[in-house]
């Protein structure tokens, strides 16, 4: 299956799709190593890095 990136970007920017729903955990940039470890150990499915 292929996706048109421009179409996907538009629906995300228009608010039709909330990509945040696919993430199961949030981490700061300083916690990136922990995020990878948690995904590797199946404690998290998708990690989102939050930049502040």
ABEGO torsion letter per residue (X at the ends): XBBBAAAAAAAAAAGABBAAAABABBBBAAAAAAAAAAAAAGABABBBBBBX
